[in-house]
Amino acid sequence: MKVAVIQFPGSNCDQDAVWALRLVGLQAELVWHTEKSLEGFQAVLLPGGFSYGDYLRAGALAKFSPVMEEVRRLAERGYPVVGICNGFQVLTEAGLLPGALLANTNLHFTCKDVFLRVERTDLPFTNGYQPGQVLKIPIAHGEGRYYADAQTLERLEQNRQVVFRYVPSPSSPAEEGGGFNPNGSLNDIAGIVNERGNVLGMMPHPERAVEDALGSTDGRPFFSSLKRALGVVA
């Protein structure tokens, strides 16, 4: 059950991802972006960071890295593929997920804890959660505003492709004015999946919420879910 964590020039959450994966018992290995084979891996994770310095647009250059052809091949074969933060941006730029991630409406890099509601628990990444469970997960991004045209949004909602959605804090359920949405994402979308259900992108960082010392363990079931799913596949 090997998981490839792709390193691009500018990745900075790669070691965090490896730690989280190994914490739940998965074998995680760093793979440099020039690698042309992912043979032997059962899943892929594209970590957060600033691939290629976010030149042009976040993720716009990373989609041309040689390893992305292999990522696409595994995705098309049904293997689990995860993109977190910058990884989500890469997946949209590469066309593996619909929509785009635009600049936050406040035009600032935003780093804080947010709250997410789990919309689906039948996926390789969410089978360890309860339907409607609210998670405390940190974000750290300047371009996290999910955008898609009206038809795409409607299709995402109809197909139940929205996996995580920003919600108010359980301690402040009456939060007004959409203040719980940290970046202006349409439909409060924090994470989506492709129609097949094996490619997921999300802006919040579950790998930064796997131990009590980090302030939350709500991200740990994300990785244990993946382990369970790979065990079933194996």
C-alpha positions as a Markdown table, in Angstrom:
| # | Residue | x | y | z |
|---|---|---|---|---|
| 1 | Met | 0.0 | 0.0 | 0.0 |
| 2 | Lys | 2.4 | 2.6 | -1.2 |
| 3 | Val | 1.4 | 6.3 | -1.7 |
| 4 | Ala | 3.5 | 8.6 | -3.8 |
| 5 | Val | 3.8 | 12.2 | -2.5 |
| 6 | Ile | 4.8 | 14.3 | -5.4 |
| 7 | Gln | 7.5 | 17.0 | -4.9 |
| 8 | Phe | 7.4 | 20.0 | -7.2 |
| 9 | Pro | 9.9 | 22.9 | -6.9 |
| 10 | Gly | 8.3 | 25.0 | -4.2 |
| 11 | Ser | 6.3 | 22.2 | -2.5 |
| 12 | Asn | 6.4 | 22.8 | 1.3 |
| 13 | Cys | 3.8 | 20.4 | 2.7 |
| 14 | Asp | 5.3 | 17.3 | 1.3 |
| 15 | Gln | 7.0 | 16.2 | 4.5 |
| 16 | Asp | 3.8 | 16.9 | 6.5 |
| 17 | Ala | 1.8 | 14.7 | 4.1 |
| 18 | Val | 4.4 | 11.9 | 4.4 |
| 19 | Trp | 4.2 | 12.1 | 8.2 |
| 20 | Ala | 0.4 | 12.0 | 8.2 |
| 21 | Leu | 0.3 | 9.0 | 5.9 |
| 22 | Arg | 2.9 | 7.1 | 7.9 |
| 23 | Leu | 1.1 | 7.9 | 11.1 |
| 24 | Val | -1.8 | 5.8 | 10.0 |
| 25 | Gly | 0.4 | 3.0 | 8.8 |
| 26 | Leu | 0.7 | 3.7 | 5.1 |
| 27 | Gln | 4.0 | 3.5 | 3.2 |
| 28 | Ala | 4.6 | 7.0 | 1.8 |
| 29 | Glu | 7.5 | 7.9 | -0.5 |
| 30 | Leu | 8.5 | 11.3 | -1.9 |
| 31 | Val | 8.6 | 11.4 | -5.7 |
| 32 | Trp | 10.4 | 14.2 | -7.6 |
| 33 | His | 8.3 | 15.9 | -10.3 |
| 34 | Thr | 10.6 | 14.8 | -13.1 |
| 35 | Glu | 9.8 | 11.1 | -12.5 |
| 36 | Lys | 8.2 | 9.4 | -15.4 |
| 37 | Ser | 6.9 | 6.2 | -13.7 |
| 38 | Leu | 4.7 | 5.6 | -10.6 |
| 39 | Glu | 4.8 | 1.9 | -11.0 |
| 40 | Gly | 4.2 | 0.1 | -7.7 |
| 41 | Phe | 2.2 | 3.0 | -6.1 |
| 42 | Gln | -1.5 | 2.5 | -5.2 |
| 43 | Ala | -2.3 | 6.2 | -4.6 |
| 44 | Val | -0.9 | 9.6 | -5.2 |
| 45 | Leu | -0.9 | 12.8 | -3.1 |
| 46 | Leu | -0.1 | 16.3 | -4.5 |
| 47 | Pro | 0.8 | 18.4 | -1.5 |
| 48 | Gly | 0.4 | 22.0 | -0.7 |
| 49 | Gly | 3.0 | 24.7 | -1.3 |
| 50 | Phe | 3.9 | 27.0 | -4.1 |
| 51 | Ser | 4.8 | 24.8 | -7.1 |
| 52 | Tyr | 7.1 | 26.7 | -9.5 |
| 53 | Gly | 6.6 | 29.8 | -7.3 |
| 54 | Asp | 3.0 | 30.1 | -8.4 |
| 55 | Tyr | 4.2 | 31.9 | -11.5 |
| 56 | Leu | 1.4 | 32.6 | -14.1 |
| 57 | Arg | -1.2 | 31.0 | -11.8 |
| 58 | Ala | -1.0 | 28.6 | -8.9 |
| 59 | Gly | -0.5 | 25.2 | -10.3 |
| 60 | Ala | -0.4 | 26.4 | -13.9 |
| 61 | Leu | 3.2 | 25.2 | -14.5 |
| 62 | Ala | 3.1 | 22.1 | -12.4 |
| 63 | Lys | 0.6 | 20.5 | -14.8 |
| 64 | Phe | 3.4 | 20.2 | -17.4 |
| 65 | Ser | 5.7 | 18.3 | -15.1 |
| 66 | Pro | 6.6 | 14.8 | -16.5 |
| 67 | Val | 5.1 | 13.0 | -13.5 |
| 68 | Met | 1.6 | 14.5 | -14.2 |
| 69 | Glu | 1.2 | 12.1 | -17.2 |
| 70 | Glu | 1.6 | 9.2 | -14.7 |
| 71 | Val | -0.8 | 10.9 | -12.2 |
| 72 | Arg | -3.4 | 11.2 | -15.0 |
| 73 | Arg | -2.8 | 7.5 | -16.0 |
| 74 | Leu | -3.4 | 6.3 | -12.4 |
| 75 | Ala | -6.5 | 8.5 | -12.1 |
| 76 | Glu | -8.0 | 7.1 | -15.2 |
| 77 | Arg | -7.4 | 3.6 | -13.9 |
| 78 | Gly | -9.3 | 4.4 | -10.8 |
| 79 | Tyr | -6.5 | 4.8 | -8.3 |
| 80 | Pro | -7.0 | 7.3 | -5.5 |
| 81 | Val | -5.5 | 10.8 | -6.2 |
| 82 | Val | -5.5 | 13.6 | -3.7 |
| 83 | Gly | -4.6 | 17.2 | -4.2 |
| 84 | Ile | -4.4 | 19.4 | -1.1 |
| 85 | Cys | -4.2 | 23.2 | -1.4 |
| 86 | Asn | -1.7 | 23.8 | -4.2 |
| 87 | Gly | -2.3 | 20.2 | -5.2 |
| 88 | Phe | -6.0 | 21.0 | -5.7 |
| 89 | Gln | -4.9 | 23.9 | -7.8 |
| 90 | Val | -2.7 | 21.6 | -9.9 |
| 91 | Leu | -5.6 | 19.1 | -10.4 |
| 92 | Thr | -7.9 | 21.8 | -11.7 |
| 93 | Glu | -5.2 | 23.3 | -14.0 |
| 94 | Ala | -4.5 | 19.8 | -15.3 |
| 95 | Gly | -8.2 | 19.2 | -16.0 |
| 96 | Leu | -8.5 | 16.3 | -13.6 |
| 97 | Leu | -11.1 | 18.3 | -11.6 |
| 98 | Pro | -13.5 | 20.9 | -12.9 |
| 99 | Gly | -13.4 | 24.6 | -12.0 |
| 100 | Ala | -10.6 | 26.9 | -10.8 |
| 101 | Leu | -9.1 | 28.4 | -7.7 |
| 102 | Leu | -9.0 | 32.2 | -7.7 |
| 103 | Ala | -7.6 | 34.8 | -5.4 |
| 104 | Asn | -9.3 | 35.0 | -2.0 |
| 105 | Thr | -12.0 | 37.8 | -2.0 |
| 106 | Asn | -10.0 | 39.5 | 0.8 |
| 107 | Leu | -6.9 | 39.6 | -1.5 |
| 108 | His | -4.8 | 38.3 | 1.4 |
| 109 | Phe | -3.0 | 35.1 | 2.2 |
| 110 | Thr | -5.2 | 33.5 | 4.9 |
| 111 | Cys | -3.9 | 31.1 | 7.5 |
| 112 | Lys | -6.3 | 30.0 | 10.2 |
| 113 | Asp | -8.6 | 27.2 | 11.4 |
| 114 | Val | -11.9 | 26.7 | 9.6 |
| 115 | Phe | -14.8 | 24.4 | 9.9 |
| 116 | Leu | -15.9 | 21.9 | 7.2 |
| 117 | Arg | -19.0 | 19.7 | 6.9 |
| 118 | Val | -18.5 | 16.3 | 5.5 |
| 119 | Glu | -21.0 | 15.9 | 2.6 |
| 120 | Arg | -20.1 | 12.4 | 1.6 |
| 121 | Thr | -18.8 | 9.4 | 3.5 |
| 122 | Asp | -18.8 | 6.8 | 0.7 |
| 123 | Leu | -15.4 | 7.8 | -0.8 |
| 124 | Pro | -11.9 | 6.4 | -0.3 |
| 125 | Phe | -11.0 | 9.6 | 1.6 |
| 126 | Thr | -14.1 | 10.0 | 3.8 |
| 127 | Asn | -15.2 | 6.5 | 4.9 |
| 128 | Gly | -13.9 | 7.2 | 8.4 |
| 129 | Tyr | -16.2 | 10.2 | 9.0 |
| 130 | Gln | -19.9 | 10.4 | 9.8 |
| 131 | Pro | -22.4 | 12.1 | 7.4 |
| 132 | Gly | -22.6 | 15.8 | 8.3 |
| 133 | Gln | -19.7 | 15.6 | 10.7 |
| 134 | Val | -18.1 | 19.1 | 11.2 |
| 135 | Leu | -14.3 | 19.1 | 11.2 |
| 136 | Lys | -11.8 | 21.7 | 12.4 |
| 137 | Ile | -9.0 | 21.9 | 9.8 |
| 138 | Pro | -6.5 | 24.7 | 9.1 |
| 139 | Ile | -6.2 | 26.6 | 5.8 |
| 140 | Ala | -3.2 | 28.5 | 4.4 |
| 141 | His | -3.7 | 30.0 | 1.0 |
| 142 | Gly | -4.0 | 33.1 | -1.1 |
| 143 | Glu | -5.8 | 31.6 | -4.1 |
| 144 | Gly | -8.5 | 29.3 | -2.6 |
| 145 | Arg | -11.7 | 30.7 | -3.9 |
| 146 | Tyr | -13.4 | 27.9 | -5.8 |
| 147 | Tyr | -15.1 | 29.1 | -9.0 |
| 148 | Ala | -17.0 | 27.3 | -11.7 |
| 149 | Asp | -19.7 | 28.4 | -14.2 |
| 150 | Ala | -23.3 | 27.9 | -13.3 |
| 151 | Gln | -23.7 | 24.7 | -15.3 |
| 152 | Thr | -20.6 | 23.1 | -13.7 |
| 153 | Leu | -21.8 | 24.1 | -10.2 |
| 154 | Glu | -25.2 | 22.6 | -10.9 |
| 155 | Arg | -23.6 | 19.4 | -12.1 |
| 156 | Leu | -21.3 | 19.2 | -9.1 |
| 157 | Glu | -24.3 | 19.5 | -6.8 |
| 158 | Gln | -26.5 | 17.1 | -8.7 |
| 159 | Asn | -23.8 | 14.5 | -8.8 |
| 160 | Arg | -22.9 | 14.9 | -5.2 |
| 161 | Gln | -19.3 | 15.9 | -6.1 |
| 162 | Val | -19.0 | 18.4 | -3.3 |
| 163 | Val | -17.2 | 16.5 | -0.5 |
| 164 | Phe | -16.4 | 19.3 | 2.0 |
| 165 | Arg | -18.2 | 22.6 | 2.6 |
| 166 | Tyr | -17.3 | 25.5 | 4.8 |
| 167 | Val | -19.7 | 26.0 | 7.6 |
| 168 | Pro | -19.9 | 28.2 | 10.8 |
| 169 | Ser | -18.1 | 27.2 | 13.9 |
| 170 | Pro | -20.3 | 24.9 | 16.1 |
| 171 | Ser | -19.8 | 27.5 | 18.9 |
| 172 | Ser | -21.0 | 30.3 | 16.6 |
| 173 | Pro | -23.8 | 28.8 | 14.5 |
| 174 | Ala | -25.4 | 32.1 | 13.9 |
| 175 | Glu | -22.3 | 33.5 | 12.2 |
| 176 | Glu | -23.6 | 36.1 | 9.7 |
| 177 | Gly | -22.7 | 37.4 | 6.3 |
| 178 | Gly | -20.9 | 34.2 | 5.2 |
| 179 | Gly | -18.0 | 35.1 | 7.5 |
| 180 | Phe | -17.3 | 31.4 | 7.9 |
| 181 | Asn | -16.3 | 31.2 | 4.2 |
| 182 | Pro | -12.6 | 32.2 | 4.3 |
| 183 | Asn | -12.1 | 32.9 | 0.7 |
| 184 | Gly | -15.4 | 33.5 | -1.1 |
| 185 | Ser | -15.7 | 30.0 | -2.6 |
| 186 | Leu | -19.0 | 29.5 | -4.5 |
| 187 | Asn | -21.5 | 27.4 | -2.7 |
| 188 | Asp | -19.0 | 27.4 | 0.3 |
| 189 | Ile | -17.1 | 24.6 | -1.5 |
| 190 | Ala | -13.9 | 23.5 | 0.3 |
| 191 | Gly | -13.4 | 20.2 | -1.6 |
| 192 | Ile | -14.7 | 18.3 | -4.6 |
| 193 | Val | -14.3 | 14.9 | -6.2 |
| 194 | Asn | -14.5 | 13.8 | -9.8 |
| 195 | Glu | -17.5 | 11.9 | -11.1 |
| 196 | Arg | -15.8 | 8.6 | -10.6 |
| 197 | Gly | -15.1 | 9.4 | -7.0 |
| 198 | Asn | -11.3 | 8.6 | -7.0 |
| 199 | Val | -9.8 | 12.1 | -7.6 |
| 200 | Leu | -10.3 | 14.6 | -4.7 |
| 201 | Gly | -9.1 | 18.2 | -4.3 |
| 202 | Met | -9.5 | 20.3 | -1.2 |
| 203 | Met | -8.0 | 23.6 | 0.0 |
| 204 | Pro | -7.9 | 22.9 | 3.8 |
| 205 | His | -4.9 | 20.9 | 5.2 |
| 206 | Pro | -5.9 | 17.6 | 6.9 |
| 207 | Glu | -2.2 | 16.7 | 7.2 |
| 208 | Arg | -1.9 | 19.6 | 9.7 |
| 209 | Ala | -4.7 | 18.2 | 11.9 |
| 210 | Val | -3.5 | 14.7 | 12.8 |
| 211 | Glu | -2.2 | 15.1 | 16.3 |
| 212 | Asp | -3.4 | 16.8 | 19.5 |
| 213 | Ala | -0.3 | 19.0 | 19.5 |
| 214 | Leu | -1.4 | 20.5 | 16.3 |
| 215 | Gly | -4.8 | 21.6 | 17.8 |
| 216 | Ser | -7.0 | 19.1 | 16.1 |
| 217 | Thr | -7.0 | 15.4 | 15.1 |
| 218 | Asp | -10.0 | 15.8 | 12.7 |
| 219 | Gly | -7.7 | 15.3 | 9.7 |
| 220 | Arg | -6.5 | 11.9 | 10.8 |
| 221 | Pro | -9.6 | 9.9 | 9.6 |
| 222 | Phe | -8.9 | 11.3 | 6.1 |
| 223 | Phe | -5.7 | 9.3 | 6.0 |
| 224 | Ser | -7.0 | 6.3 | 7.8 |
| 225 | Ser | -9.9 | 6.3 | 5.4 |
| 226 | Leu | -7.4 | 6.1 | 2.5 |
| 227 | Lys | -5.6 | 3.2 | 4.2 |
| 228 | Arg | -8.9 | 1.3 | 4.7 |
| 229 | Ala | -9.8 | 1.9 | 1.0 |
| 230 | Leu | -6.4 | 0.7 | -0.2 |
| 231 | Gly | -6.7 | -2.3 | 2.0 |
| 232 | Val | -10.0 | -3.2 | 0.4 |
| 233 | Val | -8.5 | -2.7 | -3.1 |
| 234 | Ala | -5.5 | -4.8 | -2.2 |
